[in-house]
Amino acid sequence: MSSRGTGLTLSLGILVAIVGYILWQLAIGFNTKVDDISTILINSSTNGTNFSIALIFIAVGLTVHAAGLMSTRGTAAGTAESIGIYCIMTAILIWVVSTGLGFALIEMGGKFVAAAAGAAQAAGAAQAAGAAGDAAAAAAAGALAVAAQTDARSIAVAAGFTQAANVAANTIGSLLAGIGWISIGIAYRGSDAKGALSFIPLGWLALIAGLILVIANLVINQVASIELASKISSISFLLIVLWSVSRGLALIKAKAKK
């Protein structure tokens, strides 16, 4: 890949992915807890289109970014760079695959909302029939309400397993990405490679981003909460965006000068 192509994929890919991440947060709800399955399902159904667009942006953006990052291999001599790139590639693979779980939640969300609405409607009909003295109609409506409630609970249980797998995948992916960026930071500290913002050292920027990811997902995740770890990880993602855009623009400019 040319220097310009590397710079474009490295920077544009991560920008598309971060836009997708923001859209996903807006769709799912910033204050929604990871174990609040009912809210996740309702928001997934209500904001299904935005949710789908966000997941597509994340998958496509990360894949394009991965191509650019792989093309930078050889910038810093040594084993650390190779370890870092491969760890990040594995993390991106996990994240891209886990978007499939997000699409599954969208489908489950639509069915859950329909089942919950059916249960509420049937329960209301049963109550009205009982008040009118129609015991047969009340019993029939009550049976429909129980069946719909059972369906809703079954969907919620399945969604709970799906969400648990999603959280686990994202945690493992974040840990691998953290290790990867730490390795790249170590490698780039011994390199003369610079970004468009030459006053920001790429080595230290990658190192800090990686450390934040590892601490957030290995320590804060355990001693505090997954939600807090996710918010702290967002700081690392912004630093990674800064690193990628800065390095990408530098590569594009280097090609333009030639």
Stockholm file with secondary structure:
# STOCKHOLM 1.0

chainA/1-258         MSSRGTGLTLSLGILVAIVGYILWQLAIGFNTKVDDISTILINSSTNGTNFSIALIFIAVGLTVHAAGLMSTRGTAAGTAESIGIYCIMTAILIWVVSTGLGFALIEMGGKFVAAAAGAAQAAGAAQAAGAAGDAAAAAAAGALAVAAQTDARSIAVAAGFTQAANVAANTIGSLLAGIGWISIGIAYRGSDAKGALSFIPLGWLALIAGLILVIANLVINQVASIELASKISSISFLLIVLWSVSRGLALIKAKAKK
#=GR chainA/1-258 SS CCHHHHHHHHHHHHHHHHHHHHHHHHHHCTTCCTTCHHHHHHHHHHTHHHHHHHHHHHHHHHHHHHHHHHHTTTSSCSHHHHHHHHHHHHHHHHHHHHHHHHHHHHHHHHHHHHHHHHHHHHHHHHHHHHHHTCHHHHHHHHHHHHHHHHHHHHHHHHHHHHHHHHHHHHHHHHHHHHHHHHHHHHHHHTSCCCCSSTTSCHHHHHHHHHHHHHHIIIIIHHHTCHHHHHHHHHHHHHHHHHHHHHHHHHHHHHHHHC
#=GC SS_cons         CCHHHHHHHHHHHHHHHHHHHHHHHHHHCTTCCTTCHHHHHHHHHHTHHHHHHHHHHHHHHHHHHHHHHHHTTTSSCSHHHHHHHHHHHHHHHHHHHHHHHHHHHHHHHHHHHHHHHHHHHHHHHHHHHHHHTCHHHHHHHHHHHHHHHHHHHHHHHHHHHHHHHHHHHHHHHHHHHHHHHHHHHHHHHTSCCCCSSTTSCHHHHHHHHHHHHHHIIIIIHHHTCHHHHHHHHHHHHHHHHHHHHHHHHHHHHHHHHC
//
